[in-house]
Amino acid sequence: MMLERTLMQVPMLDLKAQYATYKSEVARAINEVCESQSFALGPAVAGFEEEIAAYCGSKYAIGVSSGSDALLVSLMALEIKPGDEVITTPFTFFATAGSIARLGAKPVFVDVDPHSYNIDVSLIEEKITENTRAIIPVHLFGQVAQMKPIMLIAQRHRLAIVEDAAQAMGASQDGVRCGRFGDCGCFSFYPSKNLGGFGDGGLVITNRASLAEKIKILRNHGQNLTYLYEAIGGNFRLDGIQGAVLSVKLKYLDEWNEKRRQHARLYDGIFADSPVRAPKIDPNNLSIYHQYTVTVPERDGLQRFLAENKIGSAVFYPKPLHLQDCFRDLGYRQGDLPVAERLCGEVLSLPIYPELAQGQIEYVGKTVLKFYGLD
């Protein structure tokens, strides 16, 4: 009798495997917070802010409650208001455009580059009007957008730049870590990120003292001194436990990111001369591969085939923001931003987390090729 072949299992992400490597350290750090009873901001957050500012090379770092709130409070500090326009990409997580809309401002979407998936800088200037106040480039999947031309455009038109670096902690361009190019750099510490917390968390970095001070006030309901309010802010504070956890994990971040790059190189070799188009990293960029996102024919069929073979995958993102129901009043139609629309039907993200074994990566790659009859 023929025995059924046992399939290797490769989850899309395995946080438990990483947790095992720093479990004892983080337990001690959390216990120190518990002993201090400083749970909202406090010394653990202040210490992490100093460490992450040094890591990013920025003068100021302000811990906040999430990556979404990092974007929101940055726009608030820049005084984006109803009627203003902010240029960004439609191929990103909702929070990028949602933070603009929450302030009554108008997201203006610019199509993306088909190779990097980031905003197409050649299309930005034609979307600028007298109401444009800022640009939010997104460093998608761990690769920095082309910031030099974006900065030149912003300077010519006196626009602010808020970098959405939620997926890119540690990524760099021309040796400069992301988040430092614009007025503000916004990061997420959602658990699945390369530097993830034990829940929601975020960060804003800036080199402008005035902005840093405003963001610190706004994250705490707008108060500078207790019960004295300079502005209408929000509850955007980072918890002390998150600061403690992130301080521990920051020590491992560069090592984890390098392992992701090694995995990506292995995938690249497997997919050479196949229908699978691997992500293209610009030569001036150091990507952290938050996702290894390929474009493929018959994407949905491939994803089902991978699931049948016990391989996890994900689609980021199945529908571009300009066609989402919540932005219907902006008046976009199918075909307005064709590259983003096409990518939404072709992209598939494969497992890339640091703890993957070489055999698992090879199994994923060979299974993908098998779907196209190339095994």
One Martini backbone bead per residue (centre of mass of N, CA, C, O) as a GRO file, in nm:
protein
  375
    1MET     BB    1   0.097   0.035   0.022
    2MET     BB    2   0.058   0.375  -0.029
    3LEU     BB    3   0.183   0.643   0.116
    4GLU     BB    4   0.123   0.945   0.218
    5ARG     BB    5   0.255   1.240   0.168
    6THR     BB    6   0.440   1.451   0.358
    7LEU     BB    7   0.393   1.780   0.427
    8MET     BB    8   0.530   2.070   0.435
    9GLN     BB    9   0.524   2.340   0.666
   10VAL     BB   10   0.452   2.697   0.571
   11PRO     BB   11   0.411   2.972   0.713
   12MET     BB   12   0.378   3.306   0.671
   13LEU     BB   13   0.398   3.323   0.998
   14ASP     BB   14   0.628   3.288   1.302
   15LEU     BB   15   0.631   3.418   1.615
   16LYS     BB   16   0.719   3.184   1.803
   17ALA     BB   17   1.006   3.139   1.695
   18GLN     BB   18   1.112   3.420   1.782
   19TYR     BB   19   1.035   3.426   2.085
   20ALA     BB   20   1.240   3.201   2.177
   21THR     BB   21   1.504   3.399   2.148
   22TYR     BB   22   1.376   3.636   2.382
   23LYS     BB   23   1.203   3.554   2.630
   24SER     BB   24   1.376   3.621   2.887
   25GLU     BB   25   1.431   3.920   2.830
   26VAL     BB   26   1.132   4.020   2.809
   27ALA     BB   27   1.043   3.932   3.090
   28ARG     BB   28   1.228   4.125   3.245
   29ALA     BB   29   1.125   4.388   3.117
   30ILE     BB   30   0.829   4.360   3.204
   31ASN     BB   31   0.879   4.337   3.508
   32GLU     BB   32   0.993   4.621   3.545
   33VAL     BB   33   0.730   4.762   3.473
   34CYS     BB   34   0.556   4.631   3.691
   35GLU     BB   35   0.723   4.740   3.930
   36SER     BB   36   0.683   5.050   3.845
   37GLN     BB   37   0.391   5.118   3.719
   38SER     BB   38   0.470   5.229   3.412
   39PHE     BB   39   0.236   5.214   3.146
   40ALA     BB   40   0.231   5.523   3.049
   41LEU     BB   41   0.490   5.554   2.925
   42GLY     BB   42   0.780   5.635   3.058
   43PRO     BB   43   1.098   5.500   3.091
   44ALA     BB   44   1.074   5.281   2.867
   45VAL     BB   45   0.999   5.479   2.643
   46ALA     BB   46   1.231   5.680   2.668
   47GLY     BB   47   1.454   5.473   2.611
   48PHE     BB   48   1.355   5.385   2.332
   49GLU     BB   49   1.365   5.663   2.196
   50GLU     BB   50   1.672   5.689   2.213
   51GLU     BB   51   1.747   5.429   2.057
   52ILE     BB   52   1.585   5.485   1.788
   53ALA     BB   53   1.714   5.752   1.716
   54ALA     BB   54   1.998   5.636   1.684
   55TYR     BB   55   1.929   5.425   1.468
   56CYS     BB   56   1.801   5.642   1.259
   57GLY     BB   57   1.940   5.939   1.291
   58SER     BB   58   1.769   6.112   1.488
   59LYS     BB   59   1.673   6.359   1.713
   60TYR     BB   60   1.370   6.246   1.719
   61ALA     BB   61   1.143   6.039   1.929
   62ILE     BB   62   0.788   5.932   1.917
   63GLY     BB   63   0.580   5.753   2.094
   64VAL     BB   64   0.298   5.559   1.985
   65SER     BB   65   0.000   5.364   1.943
   66SER     BB   66   0.051   5.372   1.619
   67GLY     BB   67   0.091   5.395   1.286
   68SER     BB   68  -0.168   5.549   1.232
   69ASP     BB   69  -0.114   5.769   1.456
   70ALA     BB   70   0.145   5.874   1.337
   71LEU     BB   71   0.017   5.999   1.088
   72LEU     BB   72  -0.198   6.173   1.224
   73VAL     BB   73  -0.015   6.346   1.418
   74SER     BB   74   0.160   6.462   1.193
   75LEU     BB   75  -0.067   6.614   1.043
   76MET     BB   76  -0.152   6.781   1.286
   77ALA     BB   77   0.125   6.924   1.328
   78LEU     BB   78   0.101   7.038   1.016
   79GLU     BB   79  -0.198   7.149   0.979
   80ILE     BB   80  -0.402   6.969   0.856
   81LYS     BB   81  -0.703   7.046   0.670
   82PRO     BB   82  -0.981   7.124   0.551
   83GLY     BB   83  -0.919   7.119   0.188
   84ASP     BB   84  -0.679   6.974   0.179
   85GLU     BB   85  -0.400   6.822   0.003
   86VAL     BB   86  -0.279   6.474  -0.029
   87ILE     BB   87  -0.022   6.291  -0.156
   88THR     BB   88  -0.054   5.947  -0.276
   89THR     BB   89  -0.106   5.604  -0.260
   90PRO     BB   90  -0.317   5.318  -0.354
   91PHE     BB   91  -0.073   5.105  -0.268
   92THR     BB   92  -0.193   5.039   0.045
   93PHE     BB   93  -0.273   5.092   0.344
   94PHE     BB   94  -0.538   5.259   0.473
   95ALA     BB   95  -0.398   5.464   0.676
   96THR     BB   96  -0.275   5.661   0.481
   97ALA     BB   97  -0.556   5.785   0.383
   98GLY     BB   98  -0.719   5.792   0.649
   99SER     BB   99  -0.559   6.023   0.789
  100ILE     BB  100  -0.650   6.239   0.593
  101ALA     BB  101  -0.966   6.211   0.612
  102ARG     BB  102  -0.993   6.258   0.925
  103LEU     BB  103  -0.914   6.581   0.865
  104GLY     BB  104  -1.073   6.662   0.585
  105ALA     BB  105  -0.896   6.578   0.375
  106LYS     BB  106  -0.747   6.505   0.047
  107PRO     BB  107  -0.688   6.237  -0.132
  108VAL     BB  108  -0.419   6.201  -0.374
  109PHE     BB  109  -0.372   5.983  -0.635
  110VAL     BB  110  -0.081   5.793  -0.734
  111ASP     BB  111   0.072   5.603  -0.922
  112VAL     BB  112   0.276   5.318  -0.975
  113ASP     BB  113   0.547   5.133  -0.986
  114PRO     BB  114   0.583   4.811  -1.129
  115HIS     BB  115   0.855   4.727  -0.961
  116SER     BB  116   0.841   4.869  -0.660
  117TYR     BB  117   0.531   4.984  -0.582
  118ASN     BB  118   0.587   5.270  -0.575
  119ILE     BB  119   0.567   5.578  -0.625
  120ASP     BB  120   0.539   5.775  -0.913
  121VAL     BB  121   0.733   6.051  -0.952
  122SER     BB  122   0.643   6.143  -1.252
  123LEU     BB  123   0.322   6.199  -1.136
  124ILE     BB  124   0.306   6.420  -0.913
  125GLU     BB  125   0.310   6.718  -1.026
  126GLU     BB  126   0.026   6.700  -1.185
  127LYS     BB  127  -0.133   6.690  -0.884
  128ILE     BB  128  -0.074   6.978  -0.822
  129THR     BB  129  -0.216   7.233  -0.620
  130GLU     BB  130  -0.321   7.499  -0.427
  131ASN     BB  131  -0.409   7.264  -0.196
  132THR     BB  132  -0.139   7.151  -0.157
  133ARG     BB  133   0.059   7.025   0.142
  134ALA     BB  134   0.137   6.710   0.085
  135ILE     BB  135   0.346   6.409   0.111
  136ILE     BB  136   0.292   6.040   0.102
  137PRO     BB  137   0.524   5.820   0.112
  138VAL     BB  138   0.572   5.468   0.052
  139HIS     BB  139   0.756   5.193   0.203
  140LEU     BB  140   0.707   4.921   0.047
  141PHE     BB  141   0.795   4.611   0.175
  142GLY     BB  142   1.091   4.765   0.258
  143GLN     BB  143   1.108   4.998   0.034
  144VAL     BB  144   1.234   5.285  -0.069
  145ALA     BB  145   1.148   5.555  -0.193
  146GLN     BB  146   1.214   5.813  -0.419
  147MET     BB  147   1.334   6.088  -0.245
  148LYS     BB  148   1.482   6.303  -0.408
  149PRO     BB  149   1.251   6.391  -0.605
  150ILE     BB  150   1.046   6.444  -0.382
  151MET     BB  151   1.206   6.670  -0.239
  152LEU     BB  152   1.217   6.863  -0.482
  153ILE     BB  153   0.916   6.899  -0.514
  154ALA     BB  154   0.861   7.005  -0.228
  155GLN     BB  155   1.042   7.254  -0.250
  156ARG     BB  156   0.907   7.394  -0.496
  157HIS     BB  157   0.601   7.372  -0.336
  158ARG     BB  158   0.598   7.375  -0.028
  159LEU     BB  159   0.605   7.078   0.099
  160ALA     BB  160   0.529   6.825   0.289
  161ILE     BB  161   0.681   6.528   0.451
  162VAL     BB  162   0.539   6.198   0.501
  163GLU     BB  163   0.664   5.901   0.606
  164ASP     BB  164   0.564   5.573   0.524
  165ALA     BB  165   0.742   5.334   0.745
  166ALA     BB  166   0.586   5.079   0.859
  167GLN     BB  167   0.767   4.858   0.661
  168ALA     BB  168   1.090   5.005   0.717
  169MET     BB  169   1.265   4.926   0.951
  170GLY     BB  170   1.607   4.981   0.835
  171ALA     BB  171   1.582   5.110   0.584
  172SER     BB  172   1.764   5.233   0.284
  173GLN     BB  173   1.917   5.534   0.119
  174ASP     BB  174   2.223   5.608   0.057
  175GLY     BB  175   2.266   5.532   0.381
  176VAL     BB  176   1.973   5.630   0.462
  177ARG     BB  177   1.741   5.617   0.683
  178CYS     BB  178   1.430   5.598   0.708
  179GLY     BB  179   1.249   5.910   0.805
  180ARG     BB  180   1.478   6.150   0.731
  181PHE     BB  181   1.372   6.305   0.468
  182GLY     BB  182   1.146   6.429   0.610
  183ASP     BB  183   0.960   6.571   0.853
  184CYS     BB  184   0.837   6.276   0.882
  185GLY     BB  185   0.850   5.949   1.044
  186CYS     BB  186   0.651   5.645   1.011
  187PHE     BB  187   0.578   5.378   1.245
  188SER     BB  188   0.534   5.025   1.302
  189PHE     BB  189   0.454   4.768   1.581
  190TYR     BB  190   0.322   4.550   1.471
  191PRO     BB  191   0.371   4.217   1.521
  192SER     BB  192   0.445   4.162   1.197
  193LYS     BB  193   0.677   4.324   1.206
  194ASN     BB  194   1.012   4.339   1.215
  195LEU     BB  195   0.930   4.545   1.452
  196GLY     BB  196   0.751   4.400   1.707
  197GLY     BB  197   0.511   4.391   1.932
  198PHE     BB  198   0.253   4.331   2.200
  199GLY     BB  199   0.101   4.511   1.988
  200ASP     BB  200   0.035   4.819   1.962
  201GLY     BB  201   0.248   5.056   1.773
  202GLY     BB  202   0.452   5.363   1.745
  203LEU     BB  203   0.630   5.619   1.534
  204VAL     BB  204   0.809   5.936   1.544
  205ILE     BB  205   1.030   6.109   1.333
  206THR     BB  206   1.259   6.398   1.379
  207ASN     BB  207   1.452   6.718   1.325
  208ARG     BB  208   1.218   6.894   1.449
  209ALA     BB  209   1.155   7.048   1.738
  210SER     BB  210   0.867   7.163   1.698
  211LEU     BB  211   0.736   6.896   1.612
  212ALA     BB  212   0.806   6.722   1.855
  213GLU     BB  213   0.652   6.893   2.061
  214LYS     BB  214   0.370   6.872   1.932
  215ILE     BB  215   0.348   6.561   1.938
  216LYS     BB  216   0.373   6.528   2.245
  217ILE     BB  217   0.115   6.686   2.303
  218LEU     BB  218  -0.094   6.539   2.113
  219ARG     BB  219  -0.060   6.243   2.242
  220ASN     BB  220  -0.178   6.405   2.527
  221HIS     BB  221  -0.447   6.579   2.447
  222GLY     BB  222  -0.273   6.867   2.442
  223GLN     BB  223  -0.083   6.851   2.688
  224ASN     BB  224   0.173   6.991   2.886
  225LEU     BB  225   0.033   7.044   3.137
  226THR     BB  226  -0.158   6.947   3.374
  227TYR     BB  227  -0.471   7.034   3.254
  228LEU     BB  228  -0.317   7.186   3.010
  229TYR     BB  229  -0.439   7.302   2.690
  230GLU     BB  230  -0.311   7.379   2.362
  231ALA     BB  231  -0.470   7.136   2.224
  232ILE     BB  232  -0.630   6.905   2.010
  233GLY     BB  233  -0.593   6.584   2.075
  234GLY     BB  234  -0.484   6.258   2.186
  235ASN     BB  235  -0.463   5.903   2.251
  236PHE     BB  236  -0.108   5.836   2.162
  237ARG     BB  237   0.019   5.644   2.359
  238LEU     BB  238   0.283   5.457   2.473
  239ASP     BB  239   0.347   5.176   2.621
  240GLY     BB  240   0.569   5.050   2.844
  241ILE     BB  241   0.577   4.755   2.747
  242GLN     BB  242   0.648   4.822   2.456
  243GLY     BB  243   0.916   4.961   2.510
  244ALA     BB  244   1.053   4.714   2.637
  245VAL     BB  245   1.024   4.513   2.404
  246LEU     BB  246   1.159   4.690   2.178
  247SER     BB  247   1.438   4.709   2.309
  248VAL     BB  248   1.504   4.412   2.282
  249LYS     BB  249   1.448   4.373   1.966
  250LEU     BB  250   1.641   4.587   1.842
  251LYS     BB  251   1.909   4.416   1.871
  252TYR     BB  252   1.796   4.208   1.624
  253LEU     BB  253   1.713   4.352   1.359
  254ASP     BB  254   1.955   4.335   1.161
  255GLU     BB  255   1.967   4.029   1.159
  256TRP     BB  256   1.680   3.978   1.054
  257ASN     BB  257   1.707   4.143   0.790
  258GLU     BB  258   1.940   3.974   0.669
  259LYS     BB  259   1.781   3.711   0.650
  260ARG     BB  260   1.575   3.817   0.449
  261ARG     BB  261   1.779   3.873   0.223
  262GLN     BB  262   1.872   3.583   0.194
  263HIS     BB  263   1.598   3.467   0.117
  264ALA     BB  264   1.556   3.644  -0.136
  265ARG     BB  265   1.798   3.536  -0.296
  266LEU     BB  266   1.690   3.249  -0.314
  267TYR     BB  267   1.432   3.312  -0.462
  268ASP     BB  268   1.551   3.455  -0.707
  269GLY     BB  269   1.695   3.201  -0.815
  270ILE     BB  270   1.444   3.019  -0.848
  271PHE     BB  271   1.277   3.247  -1.041
  272ALA     BB  272   1.449   3.233  -1.264
  273ASP     BB  273   1.313   3.193  -1.564
  274SER     BB  274   1.009   3.275  -1.489
  275PRO     BB  275   0.679   3.389  -1.430
  276VAL     BB  276   0.816   3.503  -1.183
  277ARG     BB  277   0.819   3.828  -1.038
  278ALA     BB  278   1.045   3.969  -0.875
  279PRO     BB  279   1.153   4.193  -0.674
  280LYS     BB  280   1.267   4.526  -0.729
  281ILE     BB  281   1.575   4.661  -0.632
  282ASP     BB  282   1.716   4.938  -0.590
  283PRO     BB  283   2.056   5.012  -0.585
  284ASN     BB  284   2.010   5.248  -0.348
  285ASN     BB  285   1.887   5.009  -0.183
  286LEU     BB  286   1.790   4.875   0.147
  287SER     BB  287   1.613   4.609   0.211
  288ILE     BB  288   1.382   4.435   0.453
  289TYR     BB  289   1.158   4.249   0.364
  290HIS     BB  290   0.867   4.243   0.483
  291GLN     BB  291   0.809   4.150   0.190
  292TYR     BB  292   0.768   3.886  -0.057
  293THR     BB  293   0.670   4.026  -0.365
  294VAL     BB  294   0.498   3.895  -0.630
  295THR     BB  295   0.433   3.849  -0.978
  296VAL     BB  296   0.148   3.663  -1.119
  297PRO     BB  297  -0.004   3.428  -1.277
  298GLU     BB  298  -0.276   3.302  -1.147
  299ARG     BB  299  -0.290   3.382  -0.842
  300ASP     BB  300  -0.533   3.232  -0.707
  301GLY     BB  301  -0.447   2.948  -0.792
  302LEU     BB  302  -0.175   2.951  -0.649
  303GLN     BB  303  -0.278   2.995  -0.362
  304ARG     BB  304  -0.437   2.733  -0.347
  305PHE     BB  305  -0.198   2.544  -0.402
  306LEU     BB  306  -0.034   2.622  -0.153
  307ALA     BB  307  -0.245   2.541   0.058
  308GLU     BB  308  -0.251   2.238  -0.025
  309ASN     BB  309   0.081   2.251   0.056
  310LYS     BB  310   0.116   2.413   0.334
  311ILE     BB  311   0.128   2.722   0.226
  312GLY     BB  312   0.176   3.039   0.294
  313SER     BB  313  -0.009   3.344   0.207
  314ALA     BB  314  -0.051   3.682   0.055
  315VAL     BB  315  -0.263   3.977  -0.009
  316PHE     BB  316  -0.095   4.291  -0.101
  317TYR     BB  317  -0.362   4.418  -0.251
  318PRO     BB  318  -0.692   4.359  -0.378
  319LYS     BB  319  -0.762   4.683  -0.344
  320PRO     BB  320  -0.756   4.990  -0.424
  321LEU     BB  321  -0.822   5.287  -0.273
  322HIS     BB  322  -0.972   5.444  -0.513
  323LEU     BB  323  -1.200   5.183  -0.508
  324GLN     BB  324  -1.312   5.233  -0.247
  325ASP     BB  325  -1.604   5.305  -0.091
  326CYS     BB  326  -1.494   5.536   0.109
  327PHE     BB  327  -1.381   5.692  -0.181
  328ARG     BB  328  -1.613   5.759  -0.386
  329ASP     BB  329  -1.628   6.084  -0.365
  330LEU     BB  330  -1.358   6.129  -0.543
  331GLY     BB  331  -1.417   5.992  -0.849
  332TYR     BB  332  -1.305   5.728  -0.912
  333ARG     BB  333  -1.202   5.493  -1.171
  334GLN     BB  334  -1.169   5.249  -1.362
  335GLY     BB  335  -0.837   5.316  -1.501
  336ASP     BB  336  -0.689   5.561  -1.358
  337LEU     BB  337  -0.483   5.333  -1.204
  338PRO     BB  338  -0.345   5.075  -1.366
  339VAL     BB  339  -0.111   4.957  -1.201
  340ALA     BB  340  -0.249   4.913  -0.931
  341GLU     BB  341  -0.479   4.740  -1.045
  342ARG     BB  342  -0.301   4.511  -1.153
  343LEU     BB  343  -0.147   4.432  -0.895
  344CYS     BB  344  -0.401   4.338  -0.731
  345GLY     BB  345  -0.410   4.072  -0.937
  346GLU     BB  346  -0.077   3.968  -0.893
  347VAL     BB  347  -0.005   3.967  -0.602
  348LEU     BB  348   0.235   3.777  -0.388
  349SER     BB  349   0.308   3.665  -0.064
  350LEU     BB  350   0.588   3.521   0.086
  351PRO     BB  351   0.775   3.368   0.292
  352ILE     BB  352   1.038   3.567   0.510
  353TYR     BB  353   1.110   3.498   0.777
  354PRO     BB  354   1.399   3.442   0.960
  355GLU     BB  355   1.330   3.126   1.063
  356LEU     BB  356   1.372   3.010   0.807
  357ALA     BB  357   1.453   2.748   0.618
  358GLN     BB  358   1.596   2.651   0.335
  359GLY     BB  359   1.399   2.416   0.279
  360GLN     BB  360   1.142   2.589   0.285
  361ILE     BB  361   1.209   2.777   0.052
  362GLU     BB  362   1.246   2.556  -0.161
  363TYR     BB  363   0.960   2.447  -0.137
  364VAL     BB  364   0.813   2.698  -0.221
  365GLY     BB  365   0.948   2.741  -0.496
  366LYS     BB  366   0.883   2.459  -0.620
  367THR     BB  367   0.575   2.485  -0.592
  368VAL     BB  368   0.539   2.722  -0.774
  369LEU     BB  369   0.665   2.590  -1.029
  370LYS     BB  370   0.469   2.350  -1.041
  371PHE     BB  371   0.217   2.514  -1.123
  372TYR     BB  372   0.387   2.584  -1.411
  373GLY     BB  373   0.550   2.317  -1.497
  374LEU     BB  374   0.874   2.350  -1.353
  375ASP     BB  375   0.974   2.079  -1.185
   0.00000   0.00000   0.00000
